[in-house]
Amino acid sequence: MTPLREGGSLPAVMEADDLGTYVVKFRGAGQGRKALIAEIISAGLARACALLVPDLVTVDLDAALAPGEPDQEIQDLLRASHGLNLGVDFLPGALEFETGAATVAAPLAGRIMWFDALIGNADRSWRNPNMLLWHGSLYLIDHGATLTFQHRWASAEAAAERVYDVTDHALLGCGALVEAADAELAPLLSTDVIRAAVSEVPGEWLADEPGFDDVQHLRDAYVAQIEARLAARPAWLPPLAAAARAGLGQLTPADRAGRPATRPAWLTGSEGP
C-alpha cells in the first residue's frame, strides 16, 4: 500500500490475503533476518510480562510484486525479500507517544524499563520512543534493535551482566518502579515461557548460523542467553533502580539538551487519562 520511510529498514504497509493490514518488515533490509528474530522473541517475552504489543504474523512475499513498484530501491528490497517476512498488525488511528506530552504511571513505566533492560533495548529513547497510544493503552513496537548478543555469539556470555543505560530512555523521569516490576515479572519468565517465545521464530531464519550445528542448537542458545540475563539481575538491577529513582536529576546539561520536561503520569496501560 505504501512504504514507510521513517526508519532505516524501509518497512511498508501491506494488505495480505487474509484482508489484514500489516506493517511488513523485510528480511532483505539492511538489518537482515536477525532484526526479525529479535522482534518475535521480544514480543513473546513482552506478552508474557502482560505488556501490550501488536500481533505478529509471517508474510509470504512474492518477488513478482517488485516490478510494479516505481521506486528502484523498493524494487530491490522486494526482490531480496522473497519468502517469509514479518508482519506487524497495523493499528489504525494510533498516536505516537511523545515524551513530555504523554507520560506513564510509575508501575507501568517500571515494567517497561525492566523489560527493556532484560532484552537490551537500545531503541526506546526520548527521541524515538517506539510506543503507540491506541484506544487509551500503550503499545510497544519496533524491537529489532534488541537481543544484540545474537550479532556476536562468541561474546554473548559477557552481555548477560551488562548494565542497561537509561540515560536517554523515554520513561526516565516517570519514577519507574523497576524493583517492583522485577518482583512481579521475573517469576513469569520460566524456561517454558522463554522457549515458547523462541519457538515462534521460523526455522529458516535460524538456519546456517555459524558456530551452531542446527536450528535447535541455536534455539537452545537463545533460551540459555535470556535465562542467563535473568539470573544476572543482581548485577544490572540495582544500578537500573538507582537511575530510575534519580530520574532526570542525574542528567548532565548535555544529556538534558533538547529533552522535553515530563508531565504528571496518567497512563496505566489499560485506561486513558
HELIX and SHEET records of a PDB file:
HELIX    1   1 ARG A   33  ALA A   48  1                                  16    
HELIX    2   2 ALA A   63  GLY A   68  5                                   6    
HELIX    3   3 GLN A   72  ALA A   80  1                                   9    
HELIX    4   4 ALA A  106  ILE A  119  1                                  14    
HELIX    5   5 THR A  148  HIS A  151  5                                   4    
HELIX    6   6 TRP A  153  SER A  155  5                                   3    
HELIX    7   7 ALA A  156  ALA A  159  1                                   4    
HELIX    8   8 VAL A  178  LEU A  185  1                                   8    
HELIX    9   9 ALA A  186  LEU A  188  5                                   3    
HELIX   10  10 THR A  191  SER A  199  1                                   9    
HELIX   11  11 GLY A  203  LEU A  206  1                                   4    
HELIX   12  12 VAL A  215  ALA A  231  1                                  17    
HELIX   13  13 ARG A  233  ALA A  246  1                                  14    
HELIX   14  14 GLY A  247  GLN A  250  5                                   4    
HELIX   15  15 PRO A  253  ARG A  256  1                                   4    
SHEET    1   A 5 THR A   2  PRO A   3  0                                        
SHEET    2   A 5 ALA A  12  GLU A  15 -1                                        
SHEET    3   A 5 THR A  21  LYS A  25 -1                                        
SHEET    4   A 5 GLY A  83  ASP A  89 -1                                        
SHEET    5   A 5 LEU A  56  LEU A  61 -1                                        
SHEET    1   B 3 LEU A  95  GLU A  96  0                                        
SHEET    2   B 3 MET A 131  TRP A 134 -1                                        
SHEET    3   B 3 SER A 137  LEU A 140 -1                                        
END                                                                             
